Amino acid sequence: MKKVLIIGYVWPEPSTTAAGHRMMQLIHAFKDFGYQITFCSAAVKSEYSIALEAMDVRTTSIQLNHPSFDAFIKEANPDIVVFDRFMIEEQYGWRVAEHAPNALRVLNTEDLHSLRKAREACHKKNEPFSPQRWKEHEMTLREVASIYRSDISLLISSYEMKLLQTEVEIPKNLLMHLPFLLENLSEEAMSKWPPFEERRDFVCIGNGKHAPNIGSIITLKKTIWPLIRKELPKANLFIYGAYLPQHILEMHHPASGFHIKGWAEDLGPVLQNARLSLAPLQFGAGIKGKLIASMQNGTPSITTGIGAEGMHGELPWNGTISNDWEAFAKAAVEQYKNKRKWQTAQANGITIINTMYNREVLKTSLFNQLEQLQQNLETHRSNNFMGRLLQHQIVASTKYMAKWIEEKNRG
């Protein structure tokens, strides 16, 4: 039985984050492959962390900059190591390369963190974003180096695949486009969705630890919702998300139809009872779990170009994409009122899910890619000259910095 070790940035929280959903999709895929899975992390578990042990996944806590990991990975002797985000590869990649050299090193990016940070920096300065600004960002150098050092990197966004290949010319054989792995929407499941007439109001979903979500809620409160409410004076907007900060909680104002609800354990009923989902995202990266969840529950959405980026290919969106707030509000009102447009948008979402996120198709591609790499690992690494160079130069500095911290802590 092959063994896979996942080194987590955090313990998975599928009920609060899209990253948590993504990690659970990978874990389920590895289980289907028949792999023995161990999940480890230096993070502290939260009340939302899923019980992996109940899924027959071994778990262990590890430490940063500590030699105990060396003994741990030697004993674990994994066939595959998955780094959950590039920061984890920076911390543990050299230790894996040194103490488990034959293990296939897989970087699960979640999204390109450097892209999100570069866009956020431009947004704060009210400056236009461009790929050049991304290439100039300090985090981009770190993240691209991590991608080169890994044997394969998983990208959930088609836009990010293209960005890495065209802007920094990363070889295609180091990248794999692997979006969310989802079950197809069946006729039986869809038949249980409430129809247009039984749905009402708007919903916005977003984890409070994610800066783009906070920006969306503020934009809704200050700009978009007053425009919608003017046209639909009896409508309500419900905001759901874990970890919402105090200044967002204080925006709760039922008299204007603006409701801060906080965390919901099950978003299915929330989305199925809503008529529209709103996501005015102004920066960010990856693909958006909130918009995927909307499609999975038959709820059309109004979002921005950033929101829909890399999610639907050439297929029509399940609602409207607009970066102008007046047009955004107008589209929300029109789609809220127009049953025919609403039904067309819902159908578009079904097509997107069943065409682009087919779990069985994507899972087969992942399995084949991993098998092929493992069978040709020596040649694959030999051909990745930049990766070898970065392992030799940068990992050496990371390694000896970590060892200095070890000694400091020991003293």
Contacts in CASP RR format, 6 or more apart in sequence:
PFRMAT RR
TARGET T0000
AUTHOR 0000-0000-0000
METHOD contacts of the structure
MODEL  1
MKKVLIIGYVWPEPSTTAAGHRMMQLIHAFKDFGYQITFCSAAVKSEYSI
ALEAMDVRTTSIQLNHPSFDAFIKEANPDIVVFDRFMIEEQYGWRVAEHA
PNALRVLNTEDLHSLRKAREACHKKNEPFSPQRWKEHEMTLREVASIYRS
DISLLISSYEMKLLQTEVEIPKNLLMHLPFLLENLSEEAMSKWPPFEERR
DFVCIGNGKHAPNIGSIITLKKTIWPLIRKELPKANLFIYGAYLPQHILE
MHHPASGFHIKGWAEDLGPVLQNARLSLAPLQFGAGIKGKLIASMQNGTP
SITTGIGAEGMHGELPWNGTISNDWEAFAKAAVEQYKNKRKWQTAQANGI
TIINTMYNREVLKTSLFNQLEQLQQNLETHRSNNFMGRLLQHQIVASTKY
MAKWIEEKNRG
1 34 0 8 1.000
1 35 0 8 1.000
1 36 0 8 1.000
2 33 0 8 1.000
2 34 0 8 1.000
2 35 0 8 1.000
2 36 0 8 1.000
2 79 0 8 1.000
2 80 0 8 1.000
3 35 0 8 1.000
3 36 0 8 1.000
3 37 0 8 1.000
3 38 0 8 1.000
3 76 0 8 1.000
3 77 0 8 1.000
3 78 0 8 1.000
3 79 0 8 1.000
3 80 0 8 1.000
4 30 0 8 1.000
4 35 0 8 1.000
4 36 0 8 1.000
4 37 0 8 1.000
4 38 0 8 1.000
4 78 0 8 1.000
4 79 0 8 1.000
4 80 0 8 1.000
4 81 0 8 1.000
4 82 0 8 1.000
5 38 0 8 1.000
5 40 0 8 1.000
5 73 0 8 1.000
5 76 0 8 1.000
5 78 0 8 1.000
5 80 0 8 1.000
5 81 0 8 1.000
5 82 0 8 1.000
5 103 0 8 1.000
6 23 0 8 1.000
6 26 0 8 1.000
6 27 0 8 1.000
6 37 0 8 1.000
6 38 0 8 1.000
6 39 0 8 1.000
6 40 0 8 1.000
6 81 0 8 1.000
6 82 0 8 1.000
6 84 0 8 1.000
7 40 0 8 1.000
7 41 0 8 1.000
7 62 0 8 1.000
7 81 0 8 1.000
7 82 0 8 1.000
7 83 0 8 1.000
7 84 0 8 1.000
7 88 0 8 1.000
7 92 0 8 1.000
8 23 0 8 1.000
8 39 0 8 1.000
8 40 0 8 1.000
8 41 0 8 1.000
8 43 0 8 1.000
8 83 0 8 1.000
8 84 0 8 1.000
8 85 0 8 1.000
8 88 0 8 1.000
9 41 0 8 1.000
9 43 0 8 1.000
9 84 0 8 1.000
9 85 0 8 1.000
9 87 0 8 1.000
9 88 0 8 1.000
10 19 0 8 1.000
10 41 0 8 1.000
10 43 0 8 1.000
10 49 0 8 1.000
10 84 0 8 1.000
11 39 0 8 1.000
11 41 0 8 1.000
11 43 0 8 1.000
11 45 0 8 1.000
11 46 0 8 1.000
11 49 0 8 1.000
11 50 0 8 1.000
11 52 0 8 1.000
12 19 0 8 1.000
12 20 0 8 1.000
12 23 0 8 1.000
12 24 0 8 1.000
12 27 0 8 1.000
12 39 0 8 1.000
12 49 0 8 1.000
12 50 0 8 1.000
12 52 0 8 1.000
13 20 0 8 1.000
13 46 0 8 1.000
13 48 0 8 1.000
13 49 0 8 1.000
13 50 0 8 1.000
13 242 0 8 1.000
14 20 0 8 1.000
14 21 0 8 1.000
14 23 0 8 1.000
14 24 0 8 1.000
14 50 0 8 1.000
15 48 0 8 1.000
15 50 0 8 1.000
15 242 0 8 1.000
15 263 0 8 1.000
15 265 0 8 1.000
16 48 0 8 1.000
16 207 0 8 1.000
16 241 0 8 1.000
16 242 0 8 1.000
16 243 0 8 1.000
16 263 0 8 1.000
17 207 0 8 1.000
17 210 0 8 1.000
18 287 0 8 1.000
18 288 0 8 1.000
18 289 0 8 1.000
18 290 0 8 1.000
18 292 0 8 1.000
19 110 0 8 1.000
21 180 0 8 1.000
21 289 0 8 1.000
22 108 0 8 1.000
22 110 0 8 1.000
22 156 0 8 1.000
22 180 0 8 1.000
23 84 0 8 1.000
23 108 0 8 1.000
24 50 0 8 1.000
25 180 0 8 1.000
25 181 0 8 1.000
25 182 0 8 1.000
25 359 0 8 1.000
26 82 0 8 1.000
26 108 0 8 1.000
26 181 0 8 1.000
27 37 0 8 1.000
27 39 0 8 1.000
27 52 0 8 1.000
27 55 0 8 1.000
27 57 0 8 1.000
28 181 0 8 1.000
29 181 0 8 1.000
29 363 0 8 1.000
29 366 0 8 1.000
29 367 0 8 1.000
30 37 0 8 1.000
31 37 0 8 1.000
31 55 0 8 1.000
31 56 0 8 1.000
31 57 0 8 1.000
32 363 0 8 1.000
33 367 0 8 1.000
33 370 0 8 1.000
35 79 0 8 1.000
35 80 0 8 1.000
36 58 0 8 1.000
37 56 0 8 1.000
37 57 0 8 1.000
37 58 0 8 1.000
38 57 0 8 1.000
38 58 0 8 1.000
38 59 0 8 1.000
38 60 0 8 1.000
38 76 0 8 1.000
38 78 0 8 1.000
39 52 0 8 1.000
39 57 0 8 1.000
39 58 0 8 1.000
39 59 0 8 1.000
39 60 0 8 1.000
40 59 0 8 1.000
40 60 0 8 1.000
40 61 0 8 1.000
40 62 0 8 1.000
40 72 0 8 1.000
41 61 0 8 1.000
41 62 0 8 1.000
42 61 0 8 1.000
42 62 0 8 1.000
42 63 0 8 1.000
42 64 0 8 1.000
48 242 0 8 1.000
48 263 0 8 1.000
52 59 0 8 1.000
53 59 0 8 1.000
60 72 0 8 1.000
62 68 0 8 1.000
62 69 0 8 1.000
62 72 0 8 1.000
63 69 0 8 1.000
64 91 0 8 1.000
65 91 0 8 1.000
65 402 0 8 1.000
65 405 0 8 1.000
65 406 0 8 1.000
65 409 0 8 1.000
66 406 0 8 1.000
66 409 0 8 1.000
67 406 0 8 1.000
69 92 0 8 1.000
69 95 0 8 1.000
70 95 0 8 1.000
70 98 0 8 1.000
70 99 0 8 1.000
73 81 0 8 1.000
73 95 0 8 1.000
73 96 0 8 1.000
73 99 0 8 1.000
73 100 0 8 1.000
74 99 0 8 1.000
74 100 0 8 1.000
76 100 0 8 1.000
77 100 0 8 1.000
78 100 0 8 1.000
78 103 0 8 1.000
79 102 0 8 1.000
79 103 0 8 1.000
79 104 0 8 1.000
79 374 0 8 1.000
80 103 0 8 1.000
80 104 0 8 1.000
80 106 0 8 1.000
80 370 0 8 1.000
80 374 0 8 1.000
81 93 0 8 1.000
81 96 0 8 1.000
81 100 0 8 1.000
81 103 0 8 1.000
81 104 0 8 1.000
81 105 0 8 1.000
81 106 0 8 1.000
82 106 0 8 1.000
82 107 0 8 1.000
82 108 0 8 1.000
83 89 0 8 1.000
83 92 0 8 1.000
83 93 0 8 1.000
83 105 0 8 1.000
83 106 0 8 1.000
83 107 0 8 1.000
83 108 0 8 1.000
83 146 0 8 1.000
83 150 0 8 1.000
84 108 0 8 1.000
84 110 0 8 1.000
85 108 0 8 1.000
85 109 0 8 1.000
85 110 0 8 1.000
85 113 0 8 1.000
86 107 0 8 1.000
86 109 0 8 1.000
86 113 0 8 1.000
86 142 0 8 1.000
86 143 0 8 1.000
86 146 0 8 1.000
86 147 0 8 1.000
87 113 0 8 1.000
89 105 0 8 1.000
89 107 0 8 1.000
89 146 0 8 1.000
89 149 0 8 1.000
89 150 0 8 1.000
90 142 0 8 1.000
90 146 0 8 1.000
90 398 0 8 1.000
91 402 0 8 1.000
93 105 0 8 1.000
93 149 0 8 1.000
93 395 0 8 1.000
94 391 0 8 1.000
94 395 0 8 1.000
94 396 0 8 1.000
94 398 0 8 1.000
94 399 0 8 1.000
94 402 0 8 1.000
95 399 0 8 1.000
96 103 0 8 1.000
96 105 0 8 1.000
97 105 0 8 1.000
97 391 0 8 1.000
97 395 0 8 1.000
98 399 0 8 1.000
102 377 0 8 1.000
104 151 0 8 1.000
104 152 0 8 1.000
104 370 0 8 1.000
104 373 0 8 1.000
104 374 0 8 1.000
104 377 0 8 1.000
105 149 0 8 1.000
105 150 0 8 1.000
105 151 0 8 1.000
105 152 0 8 1.000
106 150 0 8 1.000
106 151 0 8 1.000
106 152 0 8 1.000
106 153 0 8 1.000
106 154 0 8 1.000
106 370 0 8 1.000
107 146 0 8 1.000
107 147 0 8 1.000
107 150 0 8 1.000
107 152 0 8 1.000
107 153 0 8 1.000
107 154 0 8 1.000
108 153 0 8 1.000
108 154 0 8 1.000
109 143 0 8 1.000
109 147 0 8 1.000
109 153 0 8 1.000
109 154 0 8 1.000
109 155 0 8 1.000
109 156 0 8 1.000
109 160 0 8 1.000
110 156 0 8 1.000
110 286 0 8 1.000
111 156 0 8 1.000
111 157 0 8 1.000
111 160 0 8 1.000
111 284 0 8 1.000
111 285 0 8 1.000
111 286 0 8 1.000
111 287 0 8 1.000
112 143 0 8 1.000
112 155 0 8 1.000
112 157 0 8 1.000
112 160 0 8 1.000
112 163 0 8 1.000
112 164 0 8 1.000
112 285 0 8 1.000
112 286 0 8 1.000
113 139 0 8 1.000
113 143 0 8 1.000
113 285 0 8 1.000
114 134 0 8 1.000
114 137 0 8 1.000
114 139 0 8 1.000
114 140 0 8 1.000
114 142 0 8 1.000
114 143 0 8 1.000
114 144 0 8 1.000
115 134 0 8 1.000
115 140 0 8 1.000
115 160 0 8 1.000
115 163 0 8 1.000
115 284 0 8 1.000
115 285 0 8 1.000
115 286 0 8 1.000
116 212 0 8 1.000
116 283 0 8 1.000
116 284 0 8 1.000
116 285 0 8 1.000
116 286 0 8 1.000
117 137 0 8 1.000
117 139 0 8 1.000
118 129 0 8 1.000
118 133 0 8 1.000
118 134 0 8 1.000
118 136 0 8 1.000
118 137 0 8 1.000
118 139 0 8 1.000
118 140 0 8 1.000
119 129 0 8 1.000
119 134 0 8 1.000
119 283 0 8 1.000
119 284 0 8 1.000
119 285 0 8 1.000
119 306 0 8 1.000
120 211 0 8 1.000
120 212 0 8 1.000
120 283 0 8 1.000
120 284 0 8 1.000
121 133 0 8 1.000
121 137 0 8 1.000
122 128 0 8 1.000
122 129 0 8 1.000
122 133 0 8 1.000
122 283 0 8 1.000
123 129 0 8 1.000
123 282 0 8 1.000
123 283 0 8 1.000
127 133 0 8 1.000
129 283 0 8 1.000
131 163 0 8 1.000
131 167 0 8 1.000
134 140 0 8 1.000
134 163 0 8 1.000
134 167 0 8 1.000
135 167 0 8 1.000
135 168 0 8 1.000
144 164 0 8 1.000
144 168 0 8 1.000
144 170 0 8 1.000
145 390 0 8 1.000
145 394 0 8 1.000
147 153 0 8 1.000
147 164 0 8 1.000
147 170 0 8 1.000
147 174 0 8 1.000
147 175 0 8 1.000
148 170 0 8 1.000
148 174 0 8 1.000
148 384 0 8 1.000
148 386 0 8 1.000
148 387 0 8 1.000
148 390 0 8 1.000
149 387 0 8 1.000
149 390 0 8 1.000
149 391 0 8 1.000
149 394 0 8 1.000
149 395 0 8 1.000
150 174 0 8 1.000
151 174 0 8 1.000
151 373 0 8 1.000
151 377 0 8 1.000
151 380 0 8 1.000
151 381 0 8 1.000
151 384 0 8 1.000
152 174 0 8 1.000
152 175 0 8 1.000
152 176 0 8 1.000
152 369 0 8 1.000
152 370 0 8 1.000
152 373 0 8 1.000
153 174 0 8 1.000
153 175 0 8 1.000
153 176 0 8 1.000
154 176 0 8 1.000
154 178 0 8 1.000
155 161 0 8 1.000
155 164 0 8 1.000
155 175 0 8 1.000
155 176 0 8 1.000
155 177 0 8 1.000
155 178 0 8 1.000
156 177 0 8 1.000
156 178 0 8 1.000
156 179 0 8 1.000
156 180 0 8 1.000
156 286 0 8 1.000
156 287 0 8 1.000
157 179 0 8 1.000
157 285 0 8 1.000
157 286 0 8 1.000
157 287 0 8 1.000
157 309 0 8 1.000
157 310 0 8 1.000
157 311 0 8 1.000
158 177 0 8 1.000
158 179 0 8 1.000
158 310 0 8 1.000
158 313 0 8 1.000
159 286 0 8 1.000
159 309 0 8 1.000
159 310 0 8 1.000
160 285 0 8 1.000
160 286 0 8 1.000
160 310 0 8 1.000
161 175 0 8 1.000
161 177 0 8 1.000
164 170 0 8 1.000
164 175 0 8 1.000
165 172 0 8 1.000
165 175 0 8 1.000
171 384 0 8 1.000
173 380 0 8 1.000
173 383 0 8 1.000
174 384 0 8 1.000
176 365 0 8 1.000
176 366 0 8 1.000
176 369 0 8 1.000
178 362 0 8 1.000
178 365 0 8 1.000
178 366 0 8 1.000
179 287 0 8 1.000
179 311 0 8 1.000
179 356 0 8 1.000
179 357 0 8 1.000
179 362 0 8 1.000
180 287 0 8 1.000
180 289 0 8 1.000
180 292 0 8 1.000
180 357 0 8 1.000
181 357 0 8 1.000
181 359 0 8 1.000
181 362 0 8 1.000
181 363 0 8 1.000
182 292 0 8 1.000
182 296 0 8 1.000
182 353 0 8 1.000
182 357 0 8 1.000
182 358 0 8 1.000
182 359 0 8 1.000
183 359 0 8 1.000
184 353 0 8 1.000
184 354 0 8 1.000
184 358 0 8 1.000
184 359 0 8 1.000
185 296 0 8 1.000
185 350 0 8 1.000
185 353 0 8 1.000
185 354 0 8 1.000
190 298 0 8 1.000
190 350 0 8 1.000
193 272 0 8 1.000
193 297 0 8 1.000
193 298 0 8 1.000
194 272 0 8 1.000
194 273 0 8 1.000
196 275 0 8 1.000
196 339 0 8 1.000
196 342 0 8 1.000
196 343 0 8 1.000
197 339 0 8 1.000
198 273 0 8 1.000
199 272 0 8 1.000
199 273 0 8 1.000
199 274 0 8 1.000
199 275 0 8 1.000
199 299 0 8 1.000
200 235 0 8 1.000
200 236 0 8 1.000
200 273 0 8 1.000
200 274 0 8 1.000
200 275 0 8 1.000
201 235 0 8 1.000
201 236 0 8 1.000
201 237 0 8 1.000
201 238 0 8 1.000
201 273 0 8 1.000
201 274 0 8 1.000
201 275 0 8 1.000
202 228 0 8 1.000
202 235 0 8 1.000
202 236 0 8 1.000
202 237 0 8 1.000
202 238 0 8 1.000
202 274 0 8 1.000
202 275 0 8 1.000
202 276 0 8 1.000
202 277 0 8 1.000
202 278 0 8 1.000
202 332 0 8 1.000
202 336 0 8 1.000
203 237 0 8 1.000
203 238 0 8 1.000
203 239 0 8 1.000
203 240 0 8 1.000
203 270 0 8 1.000
203 271 0 8 1.000
203 274 0 8 1.000
203 276 0 8 1.000
203 277 0 8 1.000
203 278 0 8 1.000
203 299 0 8 1.000
204 216 0 8 1.000
204 217 0 8 1.000
204 220 0 8 1.000
204 237 0 8 1.000
204 238 0 8 1.000
204 239 0 8 1.000
204 240 0 8 1.000
204 277 0 8 1.000
204 278 0 8 1.000
204 279 0 8 1.000
204 290 0 8 1.000
205 239 0 8 1.000
205 240 0 8 1.000
205 241 0 8 1.000
205 267 0 8 1.000
205 270 0 8 1.000
205 271 0 8 1.000
205 277 0 8 1.000
205 279 0 8 1.000
205 290 0 8 1.000
205 293 0 8 1.000
206 213 0 8 1.000
206 216 0 8 1.000
206 217 0 8 1.000
206 239 0 8 1.000
206 240 0 8 1.000
206 241 0 8 1.000
206 290 0 8 1.000
207 213 0 8 1.000
207 241 0 8 1.000
207 242 0 8 1.000
207 243 0 8 1.000
208 214 0 8 1.000
208 241 0 8 1.000
208 242 0 8 1.000
208 243 0 8 1.000
208 244 0 8 1.000
208 245 0 8 1.000
208 248 0 8 1.000
209 242 0 8 1.000
209 243 0 8 1.000
211 283 0 8 1.000
212 281 0 8 1.000
212 282 0 8 1.000
212 283 0 8 1.000
212 284 0 8 1.000
212 306 0 8 1.000
213 241 0 8 1.000
213 281 0 8 1.000
214 245 0 8 1.000
214 248 0 8 1.000
215 282 0 8 1.000
216 278 0 8 1.000
216 279 0 8 1.000
216 280 0 8 1.000
216 281 0 8 1.000
216 282 0 8 1.000
217 239 0 8 1.000
217 248 0 8 1.000
217 251 0 8 1.000
218 248 0 8 1.000
219 280 0 8 1.000
219 282 0 8 1.000
219 325 0 8 1.000
220 237 0 8 1.000
220 239 0 8 1.000
220 258 0 8 1.000
220 278 0 8 1.000
220 280 0 8 1.000
221 251 0 8 1.000
221 258 0 8 1.000
223 325 0 8 1.000
224 278 0 8 1.000
224 280 0 8 1.000
224 325 0 8 1.000
224 328 0 8 1.000
224 329 0 8 1.000
224 332 0 8 1.000
225 237 0 8 1.000
225 256 0 8 1.000
225 257 0 8 1.000
225 258 0 8 1.000
226 256 0 8 1.000
227 325 0 8 1.000
227 326 0 8 1.000
227 329 0 8 1.000
227 330 0 8 1.000
228 235 0 8 1.000
228 237 0 8 1.000
228 329 0 8 1.000
228 332 0 8 1.000
228 333 0 8 1.000
229 235 0 8 1.000
229 256 0 8 1.000
229 257 0 8 1.000
231 329 0 8 1.000
231 333 0 8 1.000
232 333 0 8 1.000
232 336 0 8 1.000
235 257 0 8 1.000
235 336 0 8 1.000
236 257 0 8 1.000
236 258 0 8 1.000
236 259 0 8 1.000
237 257 0 8 1.000
237 258 0 8 1.000
237 259 0 8 1.000
237 278 0 8 1.000
238 259 0 8 1.000
238 261 0 8 1.000
238 270 0 8 1.000
238 274 0 8 1.000
239 248 0 8 1.000
239 251 0 8 1.000
239 258 0 8 1.000
239 259 0 8 1.000
239 260 0 8 1.000
239 261 0 8 1.000
239 262 0 8 1.000
240 261 0 8 1.000
240 262 0 8 1.000
240 263 0 8 1.000
240 264 0 8 1.000
240 267 0 8 1.000
240 270 0 8 1.000
241 261 0 8 1.000
241 262 0 8 1.000
241 263 0 8 1.000
241 264 0 8 1.000
242 262 0 8 1.000
242 263 0 8 1.000
243 263 0 8 1.000
244 260 0 8 1.000
244 262 0 8 1.000
248 260 0 8 1.000
249 260 0 8 1.000
251 258 0 8 1.000
251 260 0 8 1.000
252 258 0 8 1.000
252 259 0 8 1.000
252 260 0 8 1.000
264 270 0 8 1.000
267 293 0 8 1.000
267 297 0 8 1.000
268 293 0 8 1.000
268 297 0 8 1.000
271 277 0 8 1.000
271 293 0 8 1.000
271 294 0 8 1.000
271 296 0 8 1.000
271 297 0 8 1.000
271 298 0 8 1.000
271 299 0 8 1.000
272 297 0 8 1.000
272 298 0 8 1.000
272 299 0 8 1.000
274 299 0 8 1.000
275 299 0 8 1.000
275 336 0 8 1.000
275 342 0 8 1.000
276 299 0 8 1.000
276 300 0 8 1.000
276 301 0 8 1.000
276 302 0 8 1.000
276 332 0 8 1.000
276 335 0 8 1.000
276 336 0 8 1.000
276 342 0 8 1.000
277 290 0 8 1.000
277 291 0 8 1.000
277 294 0 8 1.000
277 299 0 8 1.000
277 300 0 8 1.000
277 301 0 8 1.000
277 302 0 8 1.000
278 301 0 8 1.000
278 302 0 8 1.000
278 303 0 8 1.000
278 332 0 8 1.000
279 288 0 8 1.000
279 290 0 8 1.000
279 291 0 8 1.000
279 301 0 8 1.000
279 302 0 8 1.000
279 303 0 8 1.000
279 304 0 8 1.000
279 307 0 8 1.000
280 302 0 8 1.000
280 303 0 8 1.000
280 304 0 8 1.000
280 325 0 8 1.000
280 328 0 8 1.000
281 288 0 8 1.000
281 303 0 8 1.000
281 304 0 8 1.000
281 305 0 8 1.000
281 306 0 8 1.000
281 307 0 8 1.000
282 304 0 8 1.000
282 306 0 8 1.000
283 306 0 8 1.000
284 306 0 8 1.000
284 307 0 8 1.000
286 309 0 8 1.000
286 310 0 8 1.000
287 309 0 8 1.000
287 310 0 8 1.000
287 311 0 8 1.000
288 303 0 8 1.000
288 307 0 8 1.000
288 308 0 8 1.000
288 311 0 8 1.000
291 301 0 8 1.000
291 303 0 8 1.000
291 307 0 8 1.000
291 308 0 8 1.000
291 311 0 8 1.000
292 311 0 8 1.000
292 353 0 8 1.000
292 357 0 8 1.000
294 300 0 8 1.000
294 301 0 8 1.000
294 318 0 8 1.000
295 301 0 8 1.000
295 318 0 8 1.000
295 349 0 8 1.000
295 350 0 8 1.000
295 352 0 8 1.000
295 353 0 8 1.000
296 353 0 8 1.000
298 318 0 8 1.000
298 346 0 8 1.000
298 349 0 8 1.000
298 350 0 8 1.000
299 346 0 8 1.000
300 318 0 8 1.000
300 319 0 8 1.000
300 335 0 8 1.000
300 342 0 8 1.000
300 345 0 8 1.000
300 346 0 8 1.000
300 348 0 8 1.000
300 349 0 8 1.000
301 318 0 8 1.000
301 319 0 8 1.000
302 319 0 8 1.000
302 320 0 8 1.000
302 322 0 8 1.000
302 328 0 8 1.000
302 331 0 8 1.000
302 332 0 8 1.000
302 335 0 8 1.000
303 317 0 8 1.000
303 320 0 8 1.000
303 321 0 8 1.000
304 321 0 8 1.000
304 322 0 8 1.000
304 323 0 8 1.000
304 328 0 8 1.000
305 321 0 8 1.000
305 323 0 8 1.000
307 321 0 8 1.000
308 317 0 8 1.000
308 321 0 8 1.000
311 352 0 8 1.000
311 356 0 8 1.000
312 318 0 8 1.000
312 352 0 8 1.000
312 356 0 8 1.000
313 356 0 8 1.000
315 348 0 8 1.000
315 351 0 8 1.000
315 352 0 8 1.000
315 355 0 8 1.000
315 356 0 8 1.000
316 348 0 8 1.000
317 345 0 8 1.000
317 348 0 8 1.000
317 352 0 8 1.000
318 345 0 8 1.000
318 346 0 8 1.000
318 348 0 8 1.000
318 349 0 8 1.000
318 352 0 8 1.000
319 331 0 8 1.000
319 335 0 8 1.000
319 345 0 8 1.000
319 348 0 8 1.000
320 328 0 8 1.000
320 331 0 8 1.000
320 332 0 8 1.000
320 335 0 8 1.000
320 345 0 8 1.000
322 328 0 8 1.000
322 331 0 8 1.000
334 341 0 8 1.000
335 341 0 8 1.000
335 342 0 8 1.000
335 345 0 8 1.000
336 342 0 8 1.000
373 380 0 8 1.000
381 387 0 8 1.000
381 388 0 8 1.000
382 388 0 8 1.000
END
